[in-house]
Amino acid sequence: MNKYMTRPMGLLLLLVVIWGVSWSIYKMALDYTPPILFAGLRSFIGGILLALVLLPAWRRIRWQENWKAYTISALLNAVLFYGLQTAGLEYLPGGLFSVLIYFQPVLIGIFAWMWLGEKMTAFKISGLLIGFLGILVISADSLTGNISITGIVMALFAALSWALGVIYVKKVGNKVDSMWMVAMQFIIGGTVLLAGGSAFESWSDIAWNFPYWIGLGFGATLGVPIAFVIYFHLLNNGEASKVAAFTFLVPLVAVLTGTLFMDEPVTATLVVGLVLIVLSIYLVNRKPTNAAGLIPTKKSV
């Protein structure tokens, strides 16, 4: 058992659980708050809390050298991803939106091959596509409601911005302190989101009740700073595509959370989706026995 439950594996499972349960928690909180203000508050507060923890190592910020990296990461991982994700839920059913968002691991696999020089194999390609199919199967029961082209475009751009943000952080990971990267991107991104929310939404629409505080507190601690510190740590110490493949488990955890705490039924599609996702993770992480299955990296073409 110890052979499989390594520290990185434990961190991956913790990350999946945090992101998985966050869907239900945020959905509960969004009944009492405008979406962009909520995204901005949890991002900004999360960034500030992490910065306070890191304050003794403030010299690692190196603002003059790294301000561009912080800004680009904030734009991709906070402003565009969180902004499009939160606003897009107004236009599409949650099931369809989550399917489109979790096209991100497939994009990461492609971008990591193109720009990071990671090896691409037939097994890895198959695994990423099977994982996305697993997400589609799991979400099949909730793919109902009105279909909005605006919502689809927003979801796809959210997935694209998240994938590009992950690749960018991986690419500059040896130049920028990863902890300060998380803190600064969410302070900057949260500020932009709060400014946008203040311009187009109303603070008076926030109901400062218990469900709202639970959602904000979870997001500002576990959901934003801790989750992204774990994610970026794993990215900087492994292949981006392999880490991304495990995020296929997030919607599964979200569905299981609904099953355990909201009395939602266990369906055949849930079981089939689980099998596909497990197969996907196996294929993406499978080591090729020879070079025959390798697709050359962009660097070697």
C-alpha positions in Angstrom: 0.0 0.0 0.0 2.9 2.4 0.9 4.2 1.9 -2.7 1.1 3.7 -4.0 0.3 6.2 -1.2 3.3 8.5 -1.7 3.4 12.1 -0.5 2.6 13.5 -4.0 -0.3 11.0 -4.3 -1.6 12.1 -0.9 -1.5 15.8 -2.0 -3.2 14.9 -5.3 -6.1 13.2 -3.5 -6.4 16.1 -1.0 -6.5 18.6 -4.0 -9.2 16.5 -5.7 -11.3 16.4 -2.5 -11.0 20.2 -1.9 -12.0 21.0 -5.5 -14.6 18.3 -5.6 -16.6 19.5 -2.5 -16.1 23.2 -3.5 -18.7 22.9 -6.2 -21.5 22.2 -3.7 -20.2 24.7 -1.2 -20.0 27.5 -3.8 -23.3 26.6 -5.3 -24.9 27.1 -1.9 -23.2 30.4 -1.4 -24.0 31.8 -4.8 -27.7 31.9 -3.8 -26.8 34.8 -1.6 -24.3 36.8 -3.5 -23.5 38.3 -7.0 -21.0 35.9 -8.7 -18.2 38.3 -9.6 -18.0 39.9 -6.2 -18.0 36.5 -4.6 -15.1 35.3 -6.9 -13.2 38.5 -6.2 -13.6 38.4 -2.5 -12.5 34.8 -2.1 -9.6 35.4 -4.4 -8.4 38.6 -2.8 -8.8 37.4 0.8 -7.2 34.1 0.0 -4.2 35.9 -1.6 -3.9 38.2 1.4 -4.0 35.4 4.0 -1.3 33.5 2.1 0.8 36.6 1.8 0.6 37.2 5.6 1.9 33.6 6.2 4.7 34.2 3.7 5.6 37.7 5.0 8.9 36.6 6.7 10.1 35.6 3.3 9.0 38.8 1.6 12.3 39.2 -0.2 11.4 36.3 -2.4 8.7 38.4 -4.1 11.3 40.2 -6.2 8.6 42.4 -7.6 10.8 44.3 -10.2 11.9 41.0 -11.7 8.7 39.1 -11.5 5.8 41.6 -11.8 5.1 40.5 -15.3 4.9 36.9 -14.4 2.6 37.7 -11.5 0.3 39.8 -13.7 0.1 37.2 -16.5 -0.6 34.4 -14.1 -3.3 36.6 -12.3 -4.9 37.3 -15.7 -5.1 33.7 -16.7 -5.7 31.8 -13.4 -7.8 34.4 -11.6 -9.4 37.1 -13.7 -10.3 35.1 -16.8 -10.7 31.6 -15.3 -12.7 32.6 -12.1 -14.5 35.4 -13.9 -15.6 33.4 -16.9 -16.4 30.3 -14.7 -18.5 32.2 -12.2 -20.4 34.4 -14.8 -20.8 31.5 -17.2 -22.9 29.5 -14.8 -25.6 32.1 -15.3 -25.9 30.9 -19.0 -25.5 27.1 -18.9 -26.7 24.2 -16.7 -24.0 23.2 -14.2 -23.5 19.7 -15.8 -22.8 21.0 -19.2 -20.6 23.8 -17.9 -18.5 21.4 -15.8 -18.0 19.1 -18.9 -16.7 22.0 -20.9 -14.4 23.3 -18.1 -12.9 19.9 -17.6 -11.7 19.8 -21.2 -8.8 21.6 -19.6 -6.7 18.5 -18.9 -6.8 17.6 -22.6 -5.6 21.1 -23.5 -2.9 20.9 -20.9 -1.7 17.6 -22.4 -1.5 19.2 -25.9 0.2 22.5 -24.6 2.7 20.6 -22.4 3.8 18.6 -25.5 4.0 21.8 -27.6 5.7 24.2 -25.2 7.2 22.2 -22.3 8.7 19.4 -24.3 6.8 16.7 -22.4 6.6 13.3 -24.2 3.3 12.5 -25.9 2.3 8.9 -26.4 -0.6 7.1 -27.9 -1.5 5.9 -24.3 -1.4 9.5 -23.0 -3.6 10.8 -25.8 -6.0 8.0 -25.4 -6.1 8.5 -21.6 -6.9 12.2 -21.8 -9.7 11.6 -24.3 -11.1 8.7 -22.2 -11.0 10.9 -19.1 -13.0 13.6 -20.9 -15.4 10.9 -22.0 -15.7 9.9 -18.3 -16.6 13.5 -17.3 -19.2 13.5 -20.1 -20.7 10.2 -18.9 -20.8 11.4 -15.2 -22.5 14.6 -16.2 -24.9 13.1 -18.7 -27.8 13.1 -16.2 -27.5 16.8 -15.6 -27.1 17.9 -19.3 -30.5 19.5 -19.4 -31.8 23.0 -19.7 -31.4 25.8 -22.2 -28.2 25.8 -24.3 -26.6 29.2 -24.7 -23.9 29.9 -27.2 -22.6 32.7 -24.9 -22.3 30.2 -22.1 -20.5 27.6 -24.2 -18.0 30.2 -25.4 -17.4 31.4 -21.9 -16.9 27.9 -20.6 -14.4 27.0 -23.4 -12.5 30.2 -22.8 -12.4 29.5 -19.1 -10.9 26.0 -19.8 -8.4 27.6 -22.2 -7.3 30.3 -19.8 -6.9 27.7 -17.0 -4.8 25.5 -19.2 -2.7 28.3 -20.5 -2.3 29.6 -16.9 -1.1 26.1 -15.7 1.4 25.9 -18.6 2.7 29.4 -17.9 3.3 28.7 -14.2 5.1 25.5 -15.0 7.3 27.3 -17.6 8.3 30.1 -15.1 8.4 27.8 -12.1 12.2 27.8 -11.8 12.3 31.7 -11.8 9.5 32.6 -9.4 8.8 31.4 -5.9 5.7 29.2 -6.3 4.1 30.3 -3.0 4.4 34.0 -3.8 3.1 33.2 -7.3 -0.1 31.9 -5.8 -0.4 34.8 -3.3 0.3 37.6 -5.8 -1.8 36.2 -8.6 -4.9 36.1 -6.3 -4.2 39.5 -4.8 -3.9 41.1 -8.2 -6.7 38.9 -9.8 -9.0 39.4 -6.8 -8.5 43.2 -7.0 -9.5 43.2 -10.7 -12.5 41.0 -10.1 -13.7 43.2 -7.2 -13.3 46.3 -9.3 -15.4 44.6 -12.1 -18.0 43.4 -9.6 -18.3 46.8 -8.0 -18.9 48.3 -11.4 -21.5 45.9 -12.7 -23.0 44.3 -9.5 -24.2 45.6 -6.2 -22.7 45.0 -2.8 -26.1 45.4 -1.2 -27.2 42.2 -2.9 -24.9 40.1 -0.7 -26.8 38.3 2.1 -24.2 38.1 4.9 -25.7 34.9 6.3 -24.2 31.6 7.4 -24.2 29.8 4.0 -22.5 32.8 2.4 -19.8 32.9 5.2 -19.2 29.2 4.8 -18.6 29.5 1.1 -16.4 32.6 1.5 -14.4 31.1 4.3 -13.9 27.8 2.5 -12.9 29.6 -0.7 -10.5 32.1 1.0 -8.7 29.3 2.9 -8.9 25.8 1.3 -10.4 26.5 -2.1 -8.1 29.2 -3.3 -4.6 29.5 -1.6 -4.1 26.0 -0.2 -5.5 24.2 -3.2 -3.4 26.2 -5.7 -0.2 26.0 -3.6 -0.7 22.2 -3.7 -1.5 22.3 -7.5 1.5 24.4 -8.4 3.8 22.4 -6.1 2.8 19.2 -7.9 3.1 20.9 -11.3 6.7 22.1 -10.6 7.7 18.6 -9.5 6.1 16.5 -12.2 4.6 16.4 -15.7 1.8 18.9 -16.2 -0.3 16.5 -18.2 -0.1 13.7 -15.6 -1.1 16.0 -12.8 -3.9 17.5 -14.9 -5.3 14.0 -15.6 -6.1 13.6 -11.9 -8.4 16.6 -12.0 -10.8 14.4 -14.0 -11.7 13.1 -10.6 -13.0 16.4 -9.4 -16.5 16.3 -11.0 -16.7 12.7 -9.7 -16.1 13.9 -6.2 -18.6 16.6 -6.7 -21.3 14.1 -7.8 -20.4 11.8 -4.9 -20.7 14.7 -2.5 -24.3 15.3 -3.8 -25.0 11.6 -3.4 -23.8 11.5 0.3 -25.1 14.7 1.6 -28.0 15.6 -0.7 -29.5 12.1 -1.1 -28.9 12.1 -4.9 -28.9 8.5 -6.3 -26.0 6.5 -7.4 -26.6 5.9 -11.1 -25.1 3.6 -13.7 -23.6 6.6 -15.5 -21.7 7.4 -12.3 -20.2 3.9 -12.2 -19.3 3.9 -15.9 -17.7 7.4 -15.6 -15.6 6.2 -12.6 -14.3 3.3 -14.6 -13.4 5.5 -17.5 -11.6 8.1 -15.3 -9.6 5.4 -13.5 -8.6 3.9 -16.9 -7.7 7.4 -18.1 -5.4 8.1 -15.1 -3.7 4.7 -15.6 -3.1 5.4 -19.3 -1.8 8.9 -18.9 0.7 7.8 -16.2 1.7 4.5 -17.9 5.4 4.4 -18.8 6.0 3.4 -22.4 8.0 0.2 -22.7 9.8 1.4 -25.8 10.0 4.5 -28.0 7.6 3.2 -30.6 4.6 4.9 -29.1 6.2 8.3 -28.7 5.2 11.4 -30.6 8.2 13.7 -30.9 8.1 16.9 -28.9 7.9 20.2 -30.7 11.4 20.9 -29.7 12.7 17.8 -31.6 10.5 18.3 -34.7 
